[in-house]
Amino acid sequence: MKELEEGTQLRFDFTKISQVAQCGQEVMPAVAQDIDTKEVLILGYVNQQAFDHAQKEKVATFWSTSRNELWIKGATSGEYLDLIETRVNCEQNSVLFLVRLRGQGACHTKDADGKPRLGCYYRRITATGELETL
């Protein structure tokens, strides 16, 4: 897992959507974006339970398709994402959570100093096709 999250080799997981489809829940994509900086932090999925919890508690909440359970972002790490506004796309098949970080970051991975990364999109693809940490 460390090589996947920290390495320089590009290894897309094209199986993710089929895995999501097999989780046994009706879900749709949910993007968390920092309301102030506009940086995209996380892409997750919500079912009705996760969506309702997010709206009621005003904290980004997803459905973990790998663990098949409610995932309240920050419940274990303390890195909560306070929900400021929710938007829905034109086809009503995805949502955008506009959030404000309560902690230092949103990603479950840590940087070289052991701090949570701001968001999950912390690497870019170089001209040679390798990954470079920003």
N, C-alpha and C positions, 0 to 999 in steps of 0.2 A: 504494500500500500504506500509506503514512503516514496518509492521510486515513482509511482503514479502521481503523487501529490507534490513531490519536490524535484523530480527528475527533469532532464532536458529532452527526453524522447517524447515525441508526439504519438499518443496512443488513444485515439478517439474511441469512445464506447458507443458504438452504433446500436447496441442492444438495449439501451436504457428504456426506450419507449415500449419495446415489447415486454420488458420486465415490469414496467409500470402497468401495462395492460393486464398482466397476470397477477397483480397484487390483490385482486378481488374487490377493489373499491372503485366507485365511479369518481374520478378525479379530473382536475384540469390544472394547467400550469398557473403558477403564481410567482410573479417577479417581485422582489423587494428592492426598492430604489431609495437612496438617500434623498430626502425631500429638499435638503439644502444644496448639496453638491451635485445632485443628479446622477451620481455614480450607481451603476447597477451592482447590487451586493450579492444577491442569491437568486437562483431559480429553484423553485420547489413545486409542490403540488398541493392542492387543497381538495378535500371532499366537503360535503355540507357541514359536517361536524367541525372541521378545522376552520372553515369560513365563518361559521356562527361564533365560534370561540374568539376568533380574531376581532370580529365586530363588537362583541360584548365586552371583552377584556382590554381592547385597544392595544394589543401586542401581536406582532406577526406570528402566525400559527400556521403550520403546514401539516400535511399527512405524510408520514414517513412511509414511502412505498417499499423500502427494504425491510423495515421492522414491522410494518403494518400496524402503526399506532399513531396517536396524536403527537405531534412534535411542536412543542411550544419553544420557539427559538429563544435560547438563553436560560431555559429551566435548569440545565445542568452546568452550563458554562458561566452564567451570570451576564452574558453578552446579549441582553434583550434588545429587541427592535420595537420601539414604541410606534404604534400605528397612528399616523396622523390623518391619512385619507386613503380611501380605496377607490380605484377606478376599474371599469370593466371595458373590454374591447368591443368592437362593433358586432361581432358574432356571439358575444356573451359566452365565450369558451376559454377565457383566461382573465386573470385579474392582475392588477398592478397595485402592490402595497407601497404607498409612499410613507417612509419610516424615518425615524430619528434614532440614532444609536444611543443607547443608554450607557454602554460600556465603551471599550476601545475598538472593537471590530465585530464583524459578522461571520467571518469564515471560521470553521472548526480547526483549520490548520494555523500554525504559528510561524512567525518570521524567525530569522536567525537569532534574534534577541529574546525569543520566547513569548512575544506579544501576539495577540490575535491579529490576523490580517484584517484590514478594513473590509474587504469583500473577497469573494471567491474567484474573481477574475484578475488574478495577480501575476499572470504570465502572458507573454505575447509570443506569437510565432515569428521567428526570424526569417530572413530571406533564404537561409539554408534549410528551413523546415524544422529547426529545433526550437525548444522552448527557452525563453529568457525570463527570469524573474524580474519584475519591475521594482 
